[in-house]
Amino acid sequence: MSSRGLACCASELPQAQAVELVCRCDDVSDDAVELRLLKALLTAVTSTTLAVHGQALLLVVRACYNIFLTSRSDVNQATAKATLTQAGAGAGGWEGTPRPHD
């Protein structure tokens, strides 16, 4: 289990709780586990029946970014990047989002 406290979604919708549970596995360094985690997160953010937003969406972004940075697998890095792109598209895109130095 990740060392980060992720109890943020405990009182939220079941989909937020499911995303939180999946994101707890983001620090496992096994390539197969990383890929399964990314597939689960991609499914969640692209679902037409499940809305992932708020804190749960931030957890998705954090998990995917961490995998993108630390994975030894080129496939997992590409999948993490694609998942981040889809998460951004599902959130209305990243365009117009203020950057910290703006």
VOMARPA-455389 format. One line per field, with one value per atom (N, C-alpha, C, O): residue in one letter; chain; atom name; x, y, z. Coordinates in steps of 0.05 Angstrom, whole numbers, plus 5000, padded with zeros to 4 digits. Layout:
VOMARPA-455389
resn = (a_...)
chain = (A_...)
name = (CA_...)
u = (X_...)
v = (Y_...)
w = (Z_...)
***
This chain:
VOMARPA-455389
resn = (m_m_m_m_s_s_s_s_s_s_s_s_r_r_r_r_g_g_g_g_l_l_l_l_a_a_a_a_c_c_c_c_c_c_c_c_a_a_a_a_s_s_s_s_e_e_e_e_l_l_l_l_p_p_p_p_q_q_q_q_a_a_a_a_q_q_q_q_a_a_a_a_v_v_v_v_e_e_e_e_l_l_l_l_v_v_v_v_c_c_c_c_r_r_r_r_c_c_c_c_d_d_d_d_d_d_d_d_v_v_v_v_s_s_s_s_d_d_d_d_d_d_d_d_a_a_a_a_v_v_v_v_e_e_e_e_l_l_l_l_r_r_r_r_l_l_l_l_l_l_l_l_k_k_k_k_a_a_a_a_l_l_l_l_l_l_l_l_t_t_t_t_a_a_a_a_v_v_v_v_t_t_t_t_s_s_s_s_t_t_t_t_t_t_t_t_l_l_l_l_a_a_a_a_v_v_v_v_h_h_h_h_g_g_g_g_q_q_q_q_a_a_a_a_l_l_l_l_l_l_l_l_l_l_l_l_v_v_v_v_v_v_v_v_r_r_r_r_a_a_a_a_c_c_c_c_y_y_y_y_n_n_n_n_i_i_i_i_f_f_f_f_l_l_l_l_t_t_t_t_s_s_s_s_r_r_r_r_s_s_s_s_d_d_d_d_v_v_v_v_n_n_n_n_q_q_q_q_a_a_a_a_t_t_t_t_a_a_a_a_k_k_k_k_a_a_a_a_t_t_t_t_l_l_l_l_t_t_t_t_q_q_q_q_a_a_a_a_g_g_g_g_a_a_a_a_g_g_g_g_a_a_a_a_g_g_g_g_g_g_g_g_w_w_w_w_e_e_e_e_g_g_g_g_t_t_t_t_p_p_p_p_r_r_r_r_p_p_p_p_h_h_h_h_d_d_d_d)
chain = (A_A_A_A_A_A_A_A_A_A_A_A_A_A_A_A_A_A_A_A_A_A_A_A_A_A_A_A_A_A_A_A_A_A_A_A_A_A_A_A_A_A_A_A_A_A_A_A_A_A_A_A_A_A_A_A_A_A_A_A_A_A_A_A_A_A_A_A_A_A_A_A_A_A_A_A_A_A_A_A_A_A_A_A_A_A_A_A_A_A_A_A_A_A_A_A_A_A_A_A_A_A_A_A_A_A_A_A_A_A_A_A_A_A_A_A_A_A_A_A_A_A_A_A_A_A_A_A_A_A_A_A_A_A_A_A_A_A_A_A_A_A_A_A_A_A_A_A_A_A_A_A_A_A_A_A_A_A_A_A_A_A_A_A_A_A_A_A_A_A_A_A_A_A_A_A_A_A_A_A_A_A_A_A_A_A_A_A_A_A_A_A_A_A_A_A_A_A_A_A_A_A_A_A_A_A_A_A_A_A_A_A_A_A_A_A_A_A_A_A_A_A_A_A_A_A_A_A_A_A_A_A_A_A_A_A_A_A_A_A_A_A_A_A_A_A_A_A_A_A_A_A_A_A_A_A_A_A_A_A_A_A_A_A_A_A_A_A_A_A_A_A_A_A_A_A_A_A_A_A_A_A_A_A_A_A_A_A_A_A_A_A_A_A_A_A_A_A_A_A_A_A_A_A_A_A_A_A_A_A_A_A_A_A_A_A_A_A_A_A_A_A_A_A_A_A_A_A_A_A_A_A_A_A_A_A_A_A_A_A_A_A_A_A_A_A_A_A_A_A_A_A_A_A_A_A_A_A_A_A_A_A_A_A_A_A_A_A_A_A_A_A_A_A_A_A_A_A_A_A_A_A_A_A_A_A_A_A_A_A_A_A_A_A_A_A_A_A_A_A_A_A_A_A_A_A_A_A)
name = (N_CA_C_O_N_CA_C_O_N_CA_C_O_N_CA_C_O_N_CA_C_O_N_CA_C_O_N_CA_C_O_N_CA_C_O_N_CA_C_O_N_CA_C_O_N_CA_C_O_N_CA_C_O_N_CA_C_O_N_CA_C_O_N_CA_C_O_N_CA_C_O_N_CA_C_O_N_CA_C_O_N_CA_C_O_N_CA_C_O_N_CA_C_O_N_CA_C_O_N_CA_C_O_N_CA_C_O_N_CA_C_O_N_CA_C_O_N_CA_C_O_N_CA_C_O_N_CA_C_O_N_CA_C_O_N_CA_C_O_N_CA_C_O_N_CA_C_O_N_CA_C_O_N_CA_C_O_N_CA_C_O_N_CA_C_O_N_CA_C_O_N_CA_C_O_N_CA_C_O_N_CA_C_O_N_CA_C_O_N_CA_C_O_N_CA_C_O_N_CA_C_O_N_CA_C_O_N_CA_C_O_N_CA_C_O_N_CA_C_O_N_CA_C_O_N_CA_C_O_N_CA_C_O_N_CA_C_O_N_CA_C_O_N_CA_C_O_N_CA_C_O_N_CA_C_O_N_CA_C_O_N_CA_C_O_N_CA_C_O_N_CA_C_O_N_CA_C_O_N_CA_C_O_N_CA_C_O_N_CA_C_O_N_CA_C_O_N_CA_C_O_N_CA_C_O_N_CA_C_O_N_CA_C_O_N_CA_C_O_N_CA_C_O_N_CA_C_O_N_CA_C_O_N_CA_C_O_N_CA_C_O_N_CA_C_O_N_CA_C_O_N_CA_C_O_N_CA_C_O_N_CA_C_O_N_CA_C_O_N_CA_C_O_N_CA_C_O_N_CA_C_O_N_CA_C_O_N_CA_C_O_N_CA_C_O_N_CA_C_O_N_CA_C_O_N_CA_C_O_N_CA_C_O_N_CA_C_O_N_CA_C_O_N_CA_C_O_N_CA_C_O_N_CA_C_O_N_CA_C_O_N_CA_C_O_N_CA_C_O_N_CA_C_O_N_CA_C_O)
u = (5017_5000_5018_5039_5009_5024_5026_5009_5048_5053_5036_5034_5025_5009_4982_4971_4972_4945_4925_4923_4908_4889_4860_4843_4856_4829_4811_4789_4818_4803_4776_4758_4773_4749_4730_4710_4736_4721_4691_4674_4684_4656_4644_4621_4659_4649_4635_4631_4629_4615_4631_4656_4618_4632_4654_4675_4649_4670_4695_4717_4692_4715_4730_4755_4715_4728_4743_4765_4731_4744_4770_4790_4769_4793_4814_4838_4806_4826_4839_4863_4824_4835_4855_4876_4848_4866_4892_4914_4889_4912_4931_4955_4922_4939_4961_4981_4957_4977_4997_5014_4998_5015_5045_5061_5052_5080_5091_5114_5076_5085_5102_5092_5126_5144_5143_5161_5122_5119_5106_5085_5118_5107_5078_5062_5072_5045_5025_5002_5032_5014_5010_4987_5031_5029_5010_4992_5012_4995_4966_4948_4961_4933_4922_4898_4938_4929_4922_4901_4939_4934_4909_4893_4905_4881_4856_4836_4857_4834_4828_4805_4849_4846_4836_4819_4847_4837_4808_4793_4800_4772_4754_4733_4764_4748_4745_4723_4767_4765_4751_4743_4749_4736_4708_4694_4699_4672_4650_4652_4630_4607_4586_4568_4589_4570_4582_4567_4607_4621_4635_4652_4628_4640_4663_4658_4687_4710_4718_4725_4716_4723_4732_4732_4740_4749_4774_4793_4774_4797_4804_4828_4784_4789_4804_4823_4797_4811_4840_4859_4844_4872_4888_4912_4876_4890_4898_4920_4880_4886_4910_4929_4910_4932_4958_4979_4957_4981_4992_5016_4975_4984_4996_5017_4982_4992_5019_5037_5021_5046_5069_5091_5063_5084_5093_5117_5075_5082_5098_5117_5089_5103_5132_5150_5137_5164_5181_5205_5169_5185_5185_5202_5168_5166_5190_5202_5198_5220_5209_5225_5183_5171_5162_5148_5172_5164_5134_5121_5123_5094_5078_5058_5087_5073_5075_5056_5098_5102_5083_5071_5081_5063_5034_5018_5027_5000_4993_4971_5012_5008_5004_4986_5020_5016_4989_4976_4981_4954_4932_4912_4935_4915_4913_4891_4936_4936_4922_4907_4927_4914_4884_4869_4875_4846_4834_4812_4848_4838_4835_4815_4854_4851_4828_4814_4824_4802_4775_4756_4774_4749_4743_4720_4764_4760_4755_4755_4752_4747_4773_4773_4794_4819_4836_4826_4861_4880_4883_4894_4873_4876_4861_4839_4873_4861_4866_4858_4879_4885_4909_4930_4907_4929_4953_4950_4977_5001_5011_5004_5026_5034_5049_5046_5064_5079_5063_5074_5039_5023_5009_4995)
v = (4977_5000_5025_5025_5045_5070_5083_5081_5097_5111_5137_5148_5146_5170_5164_5143_5183_5180_5187_5209_5167_5172_5168_5160_5175_5172_5195_5198_5210_5233_5226_5242_5203_5196_5178_5169_5174_5155_5161_5143_5187_5194_5201_5210_5197_5204_5181_5160_5184_5164_5139_5139_5116_5091_5092_5079_5106_5108_5122_5114_5141_5155_5136_5136_5120_5100_5079_5071_5071_5051_5062_5048_5087_5100_5102_5097_5109_5111_5084_5083_5063_5037_5029_5018_5034_5028_5044_5034_5070_5088_5080_5088_5066_5057_5038_5034_5027_5008_5021_5007_5047_5060_5059_5065_5050_5048_5020_5015_5002_4974_4975_4985_4965_4968_4944_4941_4928_4905_4916_4929_4910_4921_4911_4927_4887_4876_4890_4896_4895_4909_4938_4948_4951_4978_4979_4997_4960_4961_4956_4969_4938_4933_4957_4964_4970_4995_5016_5029_5020_5040_5033_5051_5008_5000_5006_5015_5000_5006_5036_5044_5052_5081_5092_5110_5082_5090_5084_5100_5060_5052_5072_5080_5079_5097_5124_5135_5136_5163_5165_5187_5143_5144_5132_5131_5123_5111_5132_5155_5123_5141_5139_5155_5119_5115_5122_5121_5127_5132_5159_5163_5177_5204_5205_5202_5210_5213_5242_5253_5256_5284_5291_5274_5315_5325_5310_5306_5303_5290_5264_5257_5249_5223_5228_5212_5248_5254_5263_5255_5277_5285_5261_5259_5241_5216_5201_5190_5201_5188_5202_5188_5228_5243_5237_5232_5238_5233_5205_5201_5185_5157_5153_5141_5164_5161_5175_5165_5199_5214_5200_5199_5189_5174_5150_5144_5136_5112_5122_5109_5143_5154_5160_5154_5172_5180_5157_5157_5137_5116_5089_5072_5084_5058_5051_5069_5026_5016_5007_5001_5005_4995_5018_5036_5016_5036_5035_5056_5011_5007_5021_5035_5017_5029_5059_5074_5069_5098_5110_5131_5097_5106_5104_5122_5083_5080_5101_5112_5107_5127_5154_5170_5160_5186_5187_5208_5165_5165_5168_5181_5156_5158_5187_5197_5200_5228_5245_5264_5239_5254_5251_5270_5226_5220_5233_5243_5233_5245_5275_5287_5287_5316_5322_5341_5305_5308_5305_5320_5286_5281_5304_5308_5318_5340_5366_5388_5364_5389_5399_5421_5384_5392_5408_5419_5409_5424_5453_5470_5459_5486_5505_5500_5527_5548_5543_5560_5521_5516_5533_5531_5549_5566_5550_5531_5558_5546_5560_5583_5547_5559_5586_5603_5589_5614_5636_5658_5630_5650_5669_5687)
w = (5000_5000_5000_5012_4986_4984_5011_5028_5015_5040_5043_5065_5021_5021_5034_5029_5049_5060_5039_5030_5031_5010_5021_5006_5045_5057_5048_5060_5028_5020_5008_5010_4997_4982_4998_4987_5023_5039_5040_5041_5041_5043_5016_5014_4994_4968_4954_4966_4929_4914_4911_4913_4906_4902_4881_4884_4859_4838_4848_4840_4865_4877_4896_4896_4910_4928_4912_4919_4889_4872_4861_4860_4851_4840_4862_4857_4886_4908_4913_4917_4914_4919_4897_4902_4872_4850_4852_4848_4858_4860_4883_4882_4902_4924_4914_4928_4891_4880_4862_4850_4860_4840_4847_4830_4871_4878_4875_4883_4864_4859_4834_4813_4835_4812_4793_4776_4794_4775_4750_4751_4727_4701_4696_4686_4702_4697_4715_4707_4740_4759_4749_4750_4741_4731_4707_4706_4689_4665_4673_4662_4691_4700_4713_4709_4730_4743_4722_4725_4703_4682_4666_4660_4660_4645_4662_4651_4688_4705_4706_4705_4708_4710_4683_4682_4661_4635_4631_4620_4640_4638_4655_4646_4678_4695_4683_4683_4673_4663_4635_4628_4621_4595_4596_4575_4619_4621_4616_4625_4602_4598_4620_4622_4637_4659_4687_4706_4688_4713_4711_4694_4729_4728_4749_4773_4739_4757_4756_4735_4779_4780_4807_4825_4811_4837_4847_4832_4872_4885_4872_4869_4863_4850_4824_4817_4808_4784_4789_4774_4810_4818_4825_4819_4838_4845_4819_4818_4800_4774_4761_4752_4760_4748_4763_4750_4789_4805_4800_4796_4800_4796_4769_4766_4748_4721_4717_4704_4728_4726_4740_4730_4764_4778_4762_4761_4750_4734_4709_4702_4697_4673_4680_4664_4703_4711_4720_4716_4732_4746_4732_4739_4714_4701_4685_4671_4685_4668_4641_4623_4638_4614_4596_4604_4571_4551_4546_4542_4545_4541_4564_4558_4588_4611_4611_4618_4603_4601_4580_4584_4557_4536_4545_4539_4558_4568_4589_4590_4607_4627_4614_4622_4593_4579_4565_4566_4553_4540_4560_4555_4584_4605_4615_4620_4618_4626_4605_4612_4580_4558_4560_4557_4563_4565_4590_4589_4612_4637_4632_4642_4618_4612_4594_4597_4574_4555_4569_4564_4587_4602_4621_4629_4630_4649_4634_4646_4608_4592_4580_4569_4581_4569_4588_4608_4582_4599_4589_4603_4565_4554_4572_4581_4577_4594_4623_4640_4631_4659_4666_4653_4687_4693_4703_4718_4694_4703_4728_4732_4745_4770_4767_4784_4746_4743_4728_4723_4719_4705_4724_4716)
***
